[in-house]
Amino acid sequence: MSDRRAQGLPSGGGDGTRAVRAGLPEPVKYEPTLPGPVFAAHYHLPGEPTGPYTYGRDENPTWTHLERAIGELEAPAEDGVETLVFASGMAATSSVLFSQLRAGDAVVLPSDGYQALPLVRAQLEAYGIEVRTAPTGGDTQLGVLDGAKLLWIETPSNPGLDVCDIRRLVSEAHARGALVAVDNTLATPLGQRPLELGADFSVASGTKQLTGHGDVLLGYVAGRDAEAMAAVRRWRKIAGAIPGPMEAWLAHRSLATLHLRVERQNATALAVAEALRDWPEELGVRYPGLPDDPSHLVASRQMRRYGCVVSFTLPTRARAERFLDALRLVDDATSFGGVRSTAERRGRWGGDAVPEGFIRMSVGAEDPEDLVADVLSALDQSAQ
Ligand SMILES: Cc1ncc(COP(=O)(O)O)c(C=O)c1O
């Protein structure tokens, strides 16, 4: 039974209430509300080696609390969902792909997803798995789905911020016998709940807005199919792709402010996107929350909040570099989702099919007026 019910936390409660209480154990007199990190490679284990806590690579009480917390946010109305935490988003991603697919299987991956996916693709192919790709927007996944074992979607996609219709793709994939995994990194569980939309797995990097301070690497997989999740768990054990207790505890502590951060950052992201859209040069701004964004209609049917990432394109690489140099409140750094705004010229990595002047900006928790003024001033200065 979940701790949520043990504590009488209403599954229908608001996101803020759920976020501050997520995963907390039953109160124990003189114990802290959120128990501190448990540093243990092994546990006292006389007799038969049965769980819950035997060896530190298999289980840890600090993970258990965090896993319950994330499960309560990803699937507040469901009891049968299992969540597993990992050392990073890529560890979580690999655990699903490599535990579910065998030589001879086919998988559909996004052609415009996170830039480490091509590396994963090469590894899957080396193991004899057929990899097909399709862009995130436009339902073209349907054309390559027949005979696939797994459909992997990333929505909104990083860095292009395209969106696909999760319900539609799930229904078509299930009709053809394929499982569906959704990378929910950009949205966070407060922005989108893929399992409720029918997906088999919700997978994410917790390194981003979920933890939100740019100081933790973490990943998770949530799923309701016990057999599939047992295979994911086995993969975590085999690969040893486990988070440290300190990271898991920091992540849980950060969840308490998830709702506050998401509300603030996403509202400011919309303000930044609007300011960019209204700038006299055409910048090709993308933000799923902008009513005139090509993704908005689909996004509005499945997302409850639209994320803190905005993308746009400056005419040249030199202009983009001048723009980044001129920003005062926004660090030139990769990753996204933190309380301090960051931006980068995404083309510098060479892995994404984006123009040289393409900027991915992650909006933080600064005052919206300050941030918008900084972005507009940097646009102005960099134009000269
Ligand atoms: C959409 C998406 N998925 C997965 C990952 C991988 O996460 P991590 O860096 O925590 O391994 C990232 C990282 O940027 C990402 O943006």
PDBQT file of the ligand as one rigid body, heavy atoms in Angstrom, charges set to zero:
ROOT
HETATM    1  C1  LIG A 401      15.004  15.052 -22.862  1.00  0.00    +0.000 C 
HETATM    2  C2  LIG A 401      16.178  14.483 -22.141  1.00  0.00    +0.000 A 
HETATM    3  N1  LIG A 401      16.195  13.187 -21.838  1.00  0.00    +0.000 NA
HETATM    4  C3  LIG A 401      17.237  12.630 -21.196  1.00  0.00    +0.000 A 
HETATM    5  C4  LIG A 401      18.341  13.371 -20.845  1.00  0.00    +0.000 A 
HETATM    6  C5  LIG A 401      19.495  12.723 -20.151  1.00  0.00    +0.000 C 
HETATM    7  O1  LIG A 401      19.526  13.082 -18.796  1.00  0.00    +0.000 OA
HETATM    8  P1  LIG A 401      20.850  13.053 -17.903  1.00  0.00    +0.000 P 
HETATM    9  O2  LIG A 401      21.724  14.169 -18.376  1.00  0.00    +0.000 OA
HETATM   10  O3  LIG A 401      20.316  13.219 -16.519  1.00  0.00    +0.000 OA
HETATM   11  O4  LIG A 401      21.487  11.731 -18.113  1.00  0.00    +0.000 OA
HETATM   12  C6  LIG A 401      18.366  14.728 -21.134  1.00  0.00    +0.000 A 
HETATM   13  C7  LIG A 401      19.528  15.560 -20.768  1.00  0.00    +0.000 C 
HETATM   14  O5  LIG A 401      19.624  16.703 -21.142  1.00  0.00    +0.000 OA
HETATM   15  C8  LIG A 401      17.254  15.296 -21.804  1.00  0.00    +0.000 A 
HETATM   16  O6  LIG A 401      17.228  16.595 -22.130  1.00  0.00    +0.000 OA
ENDROOT
TORSDOF 0
